[in-house]
Amino acid sequence: MPAVVIYTKPLCPYCIRAVGLLEKKSVAFQEISAAFDPDKKKEMVTRSGGRTTYPQIFIGETHVGGCDDLMALERRGELDKLLAA
């Protein structure tokens, strides 16, 4: 399973929802709280191609996007395939 990284900020409902889905699927992931750490936020923005909203999710080298993007992958049945790659 590829490494899963999610950049979050405290009390973000979209972050909570995305983390909840990953936990429900028993996916191991690294959560990086980036909102108040300028270096981590810069890292997130750079990795995501300029996106500044939370969360930003990466599966392996693939930038999934935010919570809505993660949920769309799940609805289409593509999330499990990406996690298994």
Buried (B, 14 or more C-beta within 10 A) or exposed (E): EEEBBBBBBEEBEBBEBBBEBBEEEEBEBEBBBBBEEEEBBEBBBEBBEEBEBBBBBBBBEEBBBBBEBBBEBBEEEEBEEBBEE
